[in-house]
Amino acid sequence: MIRGIRGATTVEKDTETEVLAAAERLMAEIIQANEIDPDMVASVFFSATDEIRSVFPAKALRKFDGWTYVPVTCMREIPVSNSLPFCIRVMIHVNTTKKQQEIKHIYQAGAIALRPDLKK
């Protein structure tokens, strides 16, 4: 079964260092919480709001051992009025035997406001 694992975070400002650090923290927590091995992953989609232009957030994934051949891409988030600015979102497609309710979606920093129902 392929399951989607979602996550999001925000940055204070658009710098390469800050964007990559935030994306790396987000991915590290998602990987750990869901016990993801890169061989389980079909693909990873990152999106970013218009304010983020300094770097592709997906670049952070290349710092993780074993993730070299996992297909990743970045895209723009739809610019909805009054949406959360400086936001990085991720969707990971994982082969797993876990049930939907066992998947742990991770929201960090200002992005916690996107899914208060998942608050720990």
C-alpha positions as protocol buffer text, in pm:
chain_id: "A"
residue {
  index: 1
  type: MET
  ca { x: 0 y: 0 z: 0 }
}
residue {
  index: 2
  type: ILE
  ca { x: 123 y: 349 z: -79 }
}
residue {
  index: 3
  type: ARG
  ca { x: 39 y: 607 z: 187 }
}
residue {
  index: 4
  type: GLY
  ca { x: 88 y: 980 z: 185 }
}
residue {
  index: 5
  type: ILE
  ca { x: 268 y: 1141 z: 473 }
}
residue {
  index: 6
  type: ARG
  ca { x: 222 y: 1515 z: 511 }
}
residue {
  index: 7
  type: GLY
  ca { x: 419 y: 1779 z: 689 }
}
residue {
  index: 8
  type: ALA
  ca { x: 481 y: 2151 z: 693 }
}
residue {
  index: 9
  type: THR
  ca { x: 695 y: 2414 z: 858 }
}
residue {
  index: 10
  type: THR
  ca { x: 764 y: 2784 z: 830 }
}
residue {
  index: 11
  type: VAL
  ca { x: 1071 y: 3006 z: 822 }
}
residue {
  index: 12
  type: GLU
  ca { x: 1114 y: 3360 z: 955 }
}
residue {
  index: 13
  type: LYS
  ca { x: 1296 y: 3481 z: 645 }
}
residue {
  index: 14
  type: ASP
  ca { x: 1396 y: 3352 z: 305 }
}
residue {
  index: 15
  type: THR
  ca { x: 1762 y: 3262 z: 326 }
}
residue {
  index: 16
  type: GLU
  ca { x: 1916 y: 2945 z: 191 }
}
residue {
  index: 17
  type: THR
  ca { x: 2049 y: 2852 z: 534 }
}
residue {
  index: 18
  type: GLU
  ca { x: 1714 y: 2898 z: 710 }
}
residue {
  index: 19
  type: VAL
  ca { x: 1506 y: 2724 z: 442 }
}
residue {
  index: 20
  type: LEU
  ca { x: 1736 y: 2422 z: 425 }
}
residue {
  index: 21
  type: ALA
  ca { x: 1760 y: 2395 z: 805 }
}
residue {
  index: 22
  type: ALA
  ca { x: 1381 y: 2405 z: 842 }
}
residue {
  index: 23
  type: ALA
  ca { x: 1327 y: 2148 z: 566 }
}
residue {
  index: 24
  type: GLU
  ca { x: 1592 y: 1922 z: 718 }
}
residue {
  index: 25
  type: ARG
  ca { x: 1432 y: 1941 z: 1067 }
}
residue {
  index: 26
  type: LEU
  ca { x: 1092 y: 1863 z: 919 }
}
residue {
  index: 27
  type: MET
  ca { x: 1214 y: 1566 z: 719 }
}
residue {
  index: 28
  type: ALA
  ca { x: 1418 y: 1428 z: 1010 }
}
residue {
  index: 29
  type: GLU
  ca { x: 1111 y: 1425 z: 1234 }
}
residue {
  index: 30
  type: ILE
  ca { x: 886 y: 1272 z: 965 }
}
residue {
  index: 31
  type: ILE
  ca { x: 1143 y: 1000 z: 890 }
}
residue {
  index: 32
  type: GLN
  ca { x: 1188 y: 914 z: 1257 }
}
residue {
  index: 33
  type: ALA
  ca { x: 820 y: 930 z: 1354 }
}
residue {
  index: 34
  type: ASN
  ca { x: 715 y: 705 z: 1066 }
}
residue {
  index: 35
  type: GLU
  ca { x: 1022 y: 478 z: 1062 }
}
residue {
  index: 36
  type: ILE
  ca { x: 1089 y: 550 z: 695 }
}
residue {
  index: 37
  type: ASP
  ca { x: 1365 y: 377 z: 506 }
}
residue {
  index: 38
  type: PRO
  ca { x: 1446 y: 548 z: 174 }
}
residue {
  index: 39
  type: ASP
  ca { x: 1375 y: 223 z: -14 }
}
residue {
  index: 40
  type: MET
  ca { x: 1012 y: 254 z: 101 }
}
residue {
  index: 41
  type: VAL
  ca { x: 969 y: 593 z: -67 }
}
residue {
  index: 42
  type: ALA
  ca { x: 811 y: 630 z: -411 }
}
residue {
  index: 43
  type: SER
  ca { x: 846 y: 1010 z: -430 }
}
residue {
  index: 44
  type: VAL
  ca { x: 863 y: 1333 z: -231 }
}
residue {
  index: 45
  type: PHE
  ca { x: 689 y: 1657 z: -331 }
}
residue {
  index: 46
  type: PHE
  ca { x: 782 y: 1985 z: -164 }
}
residue {
  index: 47
  type: SER
  ca { x: 586 y: 2304 z: -211 }
}
residue {
  index: 48
  type: ALA
  ca { x: 670 y: 2654 z: -95 }
}
residue {
  index: 49
  type: THR
  ca { x: 481 y: 2980 z: -76 }
}
residue {
  index: 50
  type: ASP
  ca { x: 579 y: 3271 z: -301 }
}
residue {
  index: 51
  type: GLU
  ca { x: 802 y: 3431 z: -37 }
}
residue {
  index: 52
  type: ILE
  ca { x: 1049 y: 3141 z: -57 }
}
residue {
  index: 53
  type: ARG
  ca { x: 1286 y: 3189 z: -350 }
}
residue {
  index: 54
  type: SER
  ca { x: 1637 y: 3141 z: -213 }
}
residue {
  index: 55
  type: VAL
  ca { x: 1667 y: 2763 z: -258 }
}
residue {
  index: 56
  type: PHE
  ca { x: 1470 y: 2449 z: -342 }
}
residue {
  index: 57
  type: PRO
  ca { x: 1362 y: 2300 z: -5 }
}
residue {
  index: 58
  type: ALA
  ca { x: 1407 y: 1950 z: -151 }
}
residue {
  index: 59
  type: LYS
  ca { x: 1783 y: 2009 z: -152 }
}
residue {
  index: 60
  type: ALA
  ca { x: 1778 y: 1940 z: 224 }
}
residue {
  index: 61
  type: LEU
  ca { x: 1680 y: 1579 z: 160 }
}
residue {
  index: 62
  type: ARG
  ca { x: 2014 y: 1510 z: -7 }
}
residue {
  index: 63
  type: LYS
  ca { x: 2184 y: 1544 z: 333 }
}
residue {
  index: 64
  type: PHE
  ca { x: 2021 y: 1219 z: 446 }
}
residue {
  index: 65
  type: ASP
  ca { x: 2211 y: 895 z: 391 }
}
residue {
  index: 66
  type: GLY
  ca { x: 2048 y: 663 z: 140 }
}
residue {
  index: 67
  type: TRP
  ca { x: 1814 y: 923 z: -13 }
}
residue {
  index: 68
  type: THR
  ca { x: 2028 y: 991 z: -323 }
}
residue {
  index: 69
  type: TYR
  ca { x: 1800 y: 809 z: -567 }
}
residue {
  index: 70
  type: VAL
  ca { x: 1462 y: 902 z: -416 }
}
residue {
  index: 71
  type: PRO
  ca { x: 1273 y: 1119 z: -669 }
}
residue {
  index: 72
  type: VAL
  ca { x: 1203 y: 1465 z: -529 }
}
residue {
  index: 73
  type: THR
  ca { x: 1056 y: 1781 z: -675 }
}
residue {
  index: 74
  type: CYS
  ca { x: 957 y: 2130 z: -568 }
}
residue {
  index: 75
  type: MET
  ca { x: 660 y: 2340 z: -673 }
}
residue {
  index: 76
  type: ARG
  ca { x: 482 y: 2663 z: -585 }
}
residue {
  index: 77
  type: GLU
  ca { x: 197 y: 2660 z: -338 }
}
residue {
  index: 78
  type: ILE
  ca { x: -131 y: 2810 z: -464 }
}
residue {
  index: 79
  type: PRO
  ca { x: -133 y: 3179 z: -354 }
}
residue {
  index: 80
  type: VAL
  ca { x: -460 y: 3173 z: -156 }
}
residue {
  index: 81
  type: SER
  ca { x: -552 y: 3502 z: 12 }
}
residue {
  index: 82
  type: ASN
  ca { x: -457 y: 3518 z: 381 }
}
residue {
  index: 83
  type: SER
  ca { x: -274 y: 3184 z: 366 }
}
residue {
  index: 84
  type: LEU
  ca { x: 25 y: 3110 z: 588 }
}
residue {
  index: 85
  type: PRO
  ca { x: 334 y: 3290 z: 451 }
}
residue {
  index: 86
  type: PHE
  ca { x: 692 y: 3155 z: 441 }
}
residue {
  index: 87
  type: CYS
  ca { x: 555 y: 2801 z: 447 }
}
residue {
  index: 88
  type: ILE
  ca { x: 720 y: 2482 z: 323 }
}
residue {
  index: 89
  type: ARG
  ca { x: 497 y: 2177 z: 278 }
}
residue {
  index: 90
  type: VAL
  ca { x: 590 y: 1819 z: 195 }
}
residue {
  index: 91
  type: MET
  ca { x: 405 y: 1510 z: 73 }
}
residue {
  index: 92
  type: ILE
  ca { x: 591 y: 1180 z: 91 }
}
residue {
  index: 93
  type: HIS
  ca { x: 456 y: 873 z: -89 }
}
residue {
  index: 94
  type: VAL
  ca { x: 564 y: 568 z: 112 }
}
residue {
  index: 95
  type: ASN
  ca { x: 514 y: 195 z: 63 }
}
residue {
  index: 96
  type: THR
  ca { x: 401 y: 71 z: 403 }
}
residue {
  index: 97
  type: THR
  ca { x: 180 y: -174 z: 583 }
}
residue {
  index: 98
  type: LYS
  ca { x: 72 y: 96 z: 831 }
}
residue {
  index: 99
  type: LYS
  ca { x: -295 y: 194 z: 843 }
}
residue {
  index: 100
  type: GLN
  ca { x: -398 y: 553 z: 768 }
}
residue {
  index: 101
  type: GLN
  ca { x: -449 y: 629 z: 1137 }
}
residue {
  index: 102
  type: GLU
  ca { x: -97 y: 501 z: 1217 }
}
residue {
  index: 103
  type: ILE
  ca { x: 70 y: 755 z: 990 }
}
residue {
  index: 104
  type: LYS
  ca { x: 220 y: 1049 z: 1178 }
}
residue {
  index: 105
  type: HIS
  ca { x: 187 y: 1378 z: 991 }
}
residue {
  index: 106
  type: ILE
  ca { x: 428 y: 1641 z: 1123 }
}
residue {
  index: 107
  type: TYR
  ca { x: 364 y: 2015 z: 1147 }
}
residue {
  index: 108
  type: GLN
  ca { x: 630 y: 2242 z: 1295 }
}
residue {
  index: 109
  type: ALA
  ca { x: 680 y: 2611 z: 1378 }
}
residue {
  index: 110
  type: GLY
  ca { x: 402 y: 2836 z: 1245 }
}
residue {
  index: 111
  type: ALA
  ca { x: 263 y: 2551 z: 1034 }
}
residue {
  index: 112
  type: ILE
  ca { x: 114 y: 2389 z: 1345 }
}
residue {
  index: 113
  type: ALA
  ca { x: -178 y: 2628 z: 1284 }
}
residue {
  index: 114
  type: LEU
  ca { x: -256 y: 2441 z: 959 }
}
residue {
  index: 115
  type: ARG
  ca { x: -356 y: 2122 z: 1140 }
}
residue {
  index: 116
  type: PRO
  ca { x: -440 y: 2196 z: 1505 }
}
residue {
  index: 117
  type: ASP
  ca { x: -633 y: 1867 z: 1510 }
}
residue {
  index: 118
  type: LEU
  ca { x: -300 y: 1681 z: 1489 }
}
residue {
  index: 119
  type: LYS
  ca { x: -140 y: 1869 z: 1778 }
}
residue {
  index: 120
  type: LYS
  ca { x: 55 y: 1638 z: 2009 }
}
